[in-house]
Amino acid sequence: MRSHAPSRRPAARRLETARPETGRPPPLRPGNRATPWDGLRLALTLLTAVPVPGQGASRTPDRRTASAAMYWAPVVGLMLGGVAAGVLVACQHAHTGSLLAAVLAIVVLAALTRALHLDGLADTADGFGSRQPADRALAIMARSDIGPFGVVTLLLTLLIQVSALAQAERVGRGPVAIIVAAVAARLAILLACRRGVPAARPGGLGALVAGTVHPAAGASLAAAAIATALALGWIYAVAIAAGLACSVLLTALATRRLGGITGDVLGAAAEITTAACLLVTAIT
């Protein structure tokens, strides 16, 4: 199954080819200073379809800015989740029913991210399912077409997300559930970029962000998110913990299978975390 859409994963693919293949990612250097605004702009550029003024299309960000962007990722998730929650609330007032509301909320999330995370999920499934050596699996993931593993994984994940969110909406958890899931998904990206997790290839988005997050800082942010969710209800805290556990397992599998993370693996981590979180919030 081949995609003919010319705008498929534009931002991610530009970064996948922007960095030369010169070996392992360069370390964070003290001389390379990035302002918080630089990090937020890059986070919005990488993780959303929101146009950001001042972000040059041809400028390749450095790893200091990439590190700042990863720390902004949960905030970007909060923004995205807030918009999706707004869709659910609007549907409640319009009496559309929980299923249609869930579909529209997931569609809005996909649109706000250019479906890049979903695309990464499909490519990662194709790479894992190929049973090829790491270099061959990475080549499969870099192709523009989607294979049968990718199609099936994409459809099943979307079905889980929509049906779980619809159930959560029926039991009165919909808006909070989608916000929690969106934040957890970006936390999963942040944790996958912790030091000790290598990039699968020397160039690309994975090489840009791999190892840019201090493990203690990532763990602290995850703990803070779980504690905040616990104040809203224990089910939301369990949802974040379950989602992040799934993403950690995926990162470990990618490290063993591919040698590290790529931009596609980060997208897959976000979507799997979203599905796991929503699934937990649907439990009654």
ZIZI-V596030 format. One record per run of one state. SS is the DSSP state (H for helix, E for strand, - for the rest). FROM is the first residue (numbers start at 1). TO is the last residue. If there is no record, write none. Layout:
ss: (SS SS)
from: (FROM FROM)
to: (TO TO)
//
This chain:
ss: (- E - H - H - H - H - H - H - E - H - H - E - E - H - E - H - H - E - H -)
from: (1 2 3 10 19 36 48 63 95 98 113 116 130 134 143 145 146 148 171 174 193 194 195 199 200 205 210 213 214 215 233 234 259 261 262 263 282)
to: (1 2 9 18 35 47 62 94 97 112 115 129 133 142 144 145 147 170 173 192 193 194 198 199 204 209 212 213 214 232 233 258 260 261 262 281 284)
//
